[in-house]
Amino acid sequence: MGEYCIRSYEDGDYEAARTIVSEGITEHVPAGFWHVLRSPQTHGLLLVLFLATYGISSSFLLSFAVVSALLVVGWVHVKAVWRDYVEEALEGDMLDIQRTYLDTTDCHFWVVVRGREVVGTVAAVHPRDPTFQGRALELKRMSVKKEHRGRGLSKALMKAVLSFAQERGYKEVVLGTSSVQYAAQRLYENMGFQRVNAFFPFPSAKLLQFYIYIYRCEIPEPH
Ligand SMILES: CC(C)(COP(=O)(O)OP(=O)(O)OC[C@H]1O[C@@H](n2cnc3c(N)ncnc32)[C@H](O)[C@@H]1OP(=O)(O)O)[C@@H](O)C(=O)NCCC(=O)NCCS
């Protein structure tokens, strides 16, 4: 950790924490679109559209234009999905961080700082899924600024959440991440989390094979 330190969220961290969380979500737009482009369903749809347009018009140019237009629509749709998720975060739990996380029993929000600069965030909250309530805490809002990655900061933030849950007698920590958040998946798997469930978060996600993965990690009894 060296010059970095993890501490509880303070009011003065508000803007920085919201920016780090929203940027950490938005950066997955290109990976999300690439995921769509690679899916066999997309290849099939583009091929059918190309052939149908060519069959009707006998114009290669028009067929390419229609396929290109569909790709633009796809890009806009993927961007809208991530933008909605950012809005949900900023207008939801991240709107009043103090109230959501600091004033609620067994919830918390941490930041990692270098000097006075906030460079990473993580939170613990009661899970929404009733099957986990009472026995698990949910890890959320894990995000590290790009310039400070690869230095073990997210591992340290995860340890803070795991110790917090352990001290309060919870049996496990759960979390959700998407199928295109590859670094996060490696992080959680390397920290002992196991994937226990996967679901499609919105109707078109099934077509795009875009999953939310649920991970859980059992924590030992406190000494
Ligand atoms: C995921 C994220 C938090 C990792 O932060 P970090 O501080 O760079 O991670 P660390 O340096 O602590 O690395 C911890 C482990 O994560 C995994 N990891 C981190 N970056 C990785 C990458 N680019 N590719 C693959 N694995 C990666 C590795 O397992 C690594 O352990 P190792 O160094 O022993 O191999 C960061 O990339 C991020 O903020 N991403 C955007 C927001 C996000 O997706 N958050 C997850 C929300 S569910």
The ligand as an SDF file (V2000), in Angstrom:
LIG
                    3D

 48 50  0  0  0  0  0  0  0  0999 V2000
  -11.3660   -4.2610  -10.9340 C   0  0  0  0  0  0  0  0  0  0  0  0
  -10.5220   -3.1640  -10.2910 C   0  0  0  0  0  0  0  0  0  0  0  0
  -11.2540   -2.6420   -9.0500 C   0  0  0  0  0  0  0  0  0  0  0  0
   -9.1440   -3.7220   -9.9010 C   0  0  0  0  0  0  0  0  0  0  0  0
   -8.4540   -2.7150   -9.1780 O   0  0  0  0  0  0  0  0  0  0  0  0
   -6.8290   -2.7760   -8.9360 P   0  0  0  0  0  0  0  0  0  0  0  0
   -6.5390   -1.9100   -7.7570 O   0  0  0  0  0  0  0  0  0  0  0  0
   -6.1400   -2.4600  -10.2030 O   0  0  0  0  0  0  0  0  0  0  0  0
   -6.6220   -4.3050   -8.5810 O   0  0  0  0  0  0  0  0  0  0  0  0
   -5.3660   -4.9070   -7.7830 P   0  0  0  0  0  0  0  0  0  0  0  0
   -4.1140   -4.2300   -8.1790 O   0  0  0  0  0  0  0  0  0  0  0  0
   -5.7240   -4.9130   -6.3220 O   0  0  0  0  0  0  0  0  0  0  0  0
   -5.3560   -6.4020   -8.3460 O   0  0  0  0  0  0  0  0  0  0  0  0
   -6.0340   -7.4210   -7.6750 C   0  0  0  0  0  0  0  0  0  0  0  0
   -6.2990   -8.5840   -8.5720 C   0  0  0  0  0  0  0  0  0  0  0  0
   -7.3100   -8.2260   -9.5170 O   0  0  0  0  0  0  0  0  0  0  0  0
   -7.0790   -8.9250  -10.7450 C   0  0  0  0  0  0  0  0  0  0  0  0
   -6.8670   -7.9010  -11.7820 N   0  0  0  0  0  0  0  0  0  0  0  0
   -6.7250   -6.5730  -11.5920 C   0  0  0  0  0  0  0  0  0  0  0  0
   -6.6100   -5.9480  -12.7840 N   0  0  0  0  0  0  0  0  0  0  0  0
   -6.6770   -6.9200  -13.7280 C   0  0  0  0  0  0  0  0  0  0  0  0
   -6.6620   -6.9190  -15.1540 C   0  0  0  0  0  0  0  0  0  0  0  0
   -6.5270   -5.7820  -15.8540 N   0  0  0  0  0  0  0  0  0  0  0  0
   -6.8080   -8.1120  -15.8010 N   0  0  0  0  0  0  0  0  0  0  0  0
   -6.9590   -9.2680  -15.1210 C   0  0  0  0  0  0  0  0  0  0  0  0
   -6.9820   -9.3380  -13.7550 N   0  0  0  0  0  0  0  0  0  0  0  0
   -6.8590   -8.1630  -13.0870 C   0  0  0  0  0  0  0  0  0  0  0  0
   -5.8500   -9.7750  -10.5330 C   0  0  0  0  0  0  0  0  0  0  0  0
   -6.3040  -11.0190  -10.0630 O   0  0  0  0  0  0  0  0  0  0  0  0
   -5.1310   -9.0280   -9.4210 C   0  0  0  0  0  0  0  0  0  0  0  0
   -4.3270   -9.8670   -8.6270 O   0  0  0  0  0  0  0  0  0  0  0  0
   -2.7790  -10.1250   -9.0390 P   0  0  0  0  0  0  0  0  0  0  0  0
   -2.1770   -8.7820   -9.2320 O   0  0  0  0  0  0  0  0  0  0  0  0
   -2.2510  -10.8720   -7.8630 O   0  0  0  0  0  0  0  0  0  0  0  0
   -2.8470  -10.9170  -10.2970 O   0  0  0  0  0  0  0  0  0  0  0  0
  -10.2780   -1.9900  -11.3020 C   0  0  0  0  0  0  0  0  0  0  0  0
   -9.8230   -2.5420  -12.5260 O   0  0  0  0  0  0  0  0  0  0  0  0
  -11.4850   -1.1190  -11.5680 C   0  0  0  0  0  0  0  0  0  0  0  0
  -11.7470   -0.1700  -10.8210 O   0  0  0  0  0  0  0  0  0  0  0  0
  -12.2550   -1.4110  -12.6310 N   0  0  0  0  0  0  0  0  0  0  0  0
  -13.4200   -0.5870  -13.0130 C   0  0  0  0  0  0  0  0  0  0  0  0
  -14.5560   -0.7220  -12.0310 C   0  0  0  0  0  0  0  0  0  0  0  0
  -15.0210   -2.1490  -11.8890 C   0  0  0  0  0  0  0  0  0  0  0  0
  -15.1630   -2.8920  -12.8630 O   0  0  0  0  0  0  0  0  0  0  0  0
  -15.3110   -2.5200  -10.6350 N   0  0  0  0  0  0  0  0  0  0  0  0
  -15.8720   -3.7940  -10.3220 C   0  0  0  0  0  0  0  0  0  0  0  0
  -17.2970   -3.5980   -9.9650 C   0  0  0  0  0  0  0  0  0  0  0  0
  -18.1470   -5.1560   -9.8020 S   0  0  0  0  0  0  0  0  0  0  0  0
  1  2  1  0
  2  3  1  0
  2  4  1  0
  2 36  1  0
  4  5  1  0
  5  6  1  0
  6  7  2  0
  6  8  1  0
  6  9  1  0
  9 10  1  0
 10 11  2  0
 10 12  1  0
 10 13  1  0
 13 14  1  0
 14 15  1  0
 15 16  1  0
 15 30  1  0
 16 17  1  0
 17 18  1  0
 17 28  1  0
 18 19  1  0
 18 27  1  0
 19 20  2  0
 20 21  1  0
 21 22  1  0
 21 27  2  0
 22 23  1  0
 22 24  2  0
 24 25  1  0
 25 26  2  0
 26 27  1  0
 28 29  1  0
 28 30  1  0
 30 31  1  0
 31 32  1  0
 32 33  2  0
 32 34  1  0
 32 35  1  0
 36 37  1  0
 36 38  1  0
 38 39  2  0
 38 40  1  0
 40 41  1  0
 41 42  1  0
 42 43  1  0
 43 44  2  0
 43 45  1  0
 45 46  1  0
 46 47  1  0
 47 48  1  0
M  END
$$$$
